Amino acid sequence: METAAYRRLLVRLLALPILALALLAFILVYGFRQVQSGARRVDRADQVIAHANNLIKLMVDEETGLRGFMITHDPAFLQPYQEATRQLDPEFATLYELVKNDPEQTARLQSMQAASRSWQQSAGSTIAVPALAPELTPQMRERKRQMDAVRAAADDFLSAETRIRARRSFTSLRVDNVTLYGLIGLAIVLGALLAWEIARLFRKLADAYNQQLKEVQRWGDECYSHEQWLNTTLRSIGDAVVACNPEGAVVFMNVVAERLTGWTEAEADTLPLSEVFVIRNQRTRAVVENPVELVRRSGTVVGLANHTILLRKDQTELNIDDSAAPILDKDGSMIGIVLVFRDVSERYTSEQALMRAEKLASAGRLAAAIAHEVNNPLEGLVNLDRKSTLLNSSHITISY
């Protein structure tokens, strides 16, 4: 499976529970707000009923105070009337505020307030001009009739509000039940769908995971095969091979390197290469800088100078020729260094013998040349002497 598809599966696996929880939370909040709204409506109805009862109580106080004054003509009996009158307008204002969204209740409240004000006007005229005993009974009956009308309006208002409260309470209870059972049902449905979808996604992820495990195992087998192939190749190569980490510590040596250095791979493991691979200049005996250090600084392939000898573990010496190269990863970063060297002692001995032979040949050629140059004058002298001898012999012959 491609990485993008695998990521999409993971995102879906993580996103589905989050979305389901978000949906449940949204529905829960909505249901909770509906319950709160129903509770507030019921509470408002309770407030209206409470204030309406208080309004009726104030009207009763007005009637009681007026009746006591009409009987006794004592102003002390007007105190309940006056207290109730002062509180009526604020109470009506409160009720208007509570039922402002209900036109029918507002109309009932207006009718009740109009009847109350009509009764208060009549009561005010009665207080201003107290009736005599013969006129008292008709006036009391008239005030009672007016108060009965006010009470009827108040009862009508109160009964309507009670019905409204009962209706709201029933609606609120029904909303509570619908919300509760709806949430339970939705949670069950969402849970079942979520479990089914998650199980399906898990199966896909498991299949993808198993497939990736097989791919990783295949890649691991291939890597192991390549590693074994390279390891066998390096260990079987005719040159000495030493591999180091970026810090210059030995991590690999083949058999030839073990034989030439005198160190086994186990002994040299993690040791600095400078302890295992000790090189000097053959002529000056000075320590030669390790090529691995040169590679670490330059990051390029480097080789040894001529006349370099390797000081083995047993302090014997070998003439060597080597080169070192960096091991880079795909980003070009150095992850190791490989050193390849060989024993050139025989070649060095042959070269020295050849040089000596060449020197002897040169000396022979020089001697021959010198002999040739010396021989030419001597031959001239010899020839001249021969000629003189022949000439003398001829002269003697003639004289005889």
Phi, psi and omega in degrees: 000140179290157182297321181297316179294321178297319178294321178297320177298317179295319179297317179295320180297324179277327186283325184300309177299323180295315179295319179297316178296320178297318179296315178298319179296319179297313180295321179296317178296318179298313178297321179296320179291324176296317178297317178297318180297316177297319179296321179294321179295319177295319180295322178296319178298320177298320178296316179300316180297319180297315180290326177295318176298320178294324178295317177297320178298319179295321178295321177296320178297321178298312182297318181296316180295317180295319181296318178296321180292320181295329181280317189259341188057025179262119181300342180297331180286351180276352182302311177300322179299313183292318179298316180293322181296320179295329184270349185293311183299313175300325180292318176298319179298320178296317180294321177300319179295322183287328184250021185294337179269004180240100184298324182292314179293325176297318178296318178297319180294322177296319178297318179293321180292322178295318178296321179295316180293324176297318178296320180295324178295316179295320180295324180295318178293326179293320180292321182293321179235089181300138181280150175282170185303316181296329183270354188294316185296312178301320181294320179296321178295320180295318179295323178296319180298317179296319180294325176297322178294320178296317181295322179297318177296319179294319178296320178297316178298315182293320179295318179297318180292325177296318177296320178299317180297316180298320179294317179294321179296318179295316178298317180297318179296320179294319177297320178300313181294315180298317180297314182298305182291327176296317178296318179298312179297316180295321178298320179294315181296312180297320178298317179295314179297319180295317179297318179296313181293318179295320177298319179295317178294323178297320178297317178296316179296322178296317178297316179295320179296315178297321178296318178293324176298318178296319178297315179298319178296319178296315178297322178296318177297318179295317179298319179295319178297315178297319180297315179295320179298312180293320180298316179295319179298313182294322181286338182263354183292152184284342178266159176281133181233128176230128178248141181233158172280175182301339179273356177091013178271142183289132176235349181204140173216134175272179186296321181295320178295321177298317182292320183285322182274336184085001178255141172276161180298321179296321180290322184275350184303127179070000176282150174299142182299331181296339177276331183267321184248088182259119183236147180222162174280131186295325185275314185267346183064013178283150179291129179268138180298136182297133181297334178296322178296322177297320179295319180299325180280317187268330182074016180235173179286135179228159179227166180281152171284166178292162178062044176253134179241150177259127177267106184288176181298326179271014176072007171283163187241146176227140171279128184230162173226130184213174173208153180229144182219148178282151172254118186249149174271187184293339179268001181085007178275143181285124179245358179177176180221136178245136180242126179240127179215164182217159178275118180246025182298314180297317178297320179296318178297316178298318179297319179295317178297319178297320179296319179294319178297320179296323178294316178297318178297319179297318179295321178297316179296322179295319180294319179297319179296317180296318179297320179298317182292326179284327184291328182299309178297322181296321178296323177297318180293320179295315179298319179297320179294321178298315179299317180297321180295316179297320181295316179297322179295321179292325178293320180296320181297318181294320183292335177281000000 
